[in-house]
Amino acid sequence: MLFITQLIYLNEGQEAIFDEFEAVAIPLISTYNGDLMLRLRPNPADFIEASMEKPYEIHLVSFPLKQILQRSCLTKNGSDSCI
């Protein structure tokens, strides 16, 4: 499995546009056999300690590694073999 952690930051006042984008983008994850394992929108009180800007949302997404490697090979040489 390949795991991707996304820390998402927004410009102030752009929350509605982000929600519109997510309504389109999140369903596409399953198109690639991905799984949105976690979508978290933390409140300021949820942070115990931070030495960086606090993200608007945090996503944890997983994809089957074998499929990613196969897609990569198809993209590079038009076959399902990386040889």
N, C-alpha and C positions, 0 to 999 in steps of 0.2 A: 504494500500500500504506500501511496504517496500522500503525505499530509501537508496541507498548506494552512498557515495561520495568517489571517489578514487583520491588521490593525487599521481601521478606517477612520479617517479624519475628514471633517467637512468644514467648508467656509460657513460662517455664521449666516443663518437665514436660508440655507440651501437644503434643509431637511426634507421638504416636500418633493423637490427634484430628485433627491437621493432615493426616497421611497418609490417614486415612479420608476427609476432605473432598476431598483431591486426587484420590483414586480415583474420585470422582463428578464433580468439576469439570473435570478435564483432558479427559476424553472429550467434554465439551460444547463445547469449543473448535471441534472439527471440524464441529459442527452449524451453525456460522455461517461455515463455510469458512475458519476460522482455522488457524493453524499454530503449534504450540509449537516454536519454533525452537531454544530453549535452556532447559534446566532445570538449574541449577547449585546444588549445595550445597557451598559452599567450606569448607575447613578453615581454622582460624585462621592457619596458616602460609602460606596462599595470598594473604593480603593483604600487599602491599608497604608501603602507607601508607594511613591512613584518618583522617579528621577527623570521622567520624560513627560511630554504632553499626554494627557489622558485621551484615548480614542473615543469617538462617538459610538462605534460598534466594534465588536471582535467576532470574527468568523473562523471556524475550524472546518475545513473541507477535506474530504479524502477521495482519492481516485485509485482504482486498481492499477498497480504498477505495470503489470503485463500488458494491459491495454494501452497504456501511455507509450511504452516502448514500441509496440506494434504500430501505433499511429505515427510515431516519430519515424520509423523505418519507411512507412508508406509515403510520408511527406518527402523524405530525402531521396528515395530511389524508385518509388512507384511499385514496390513489392512488399510482401510481408516478411522479408528476410533482411537482416542488417549485414549480411555477408557480401 
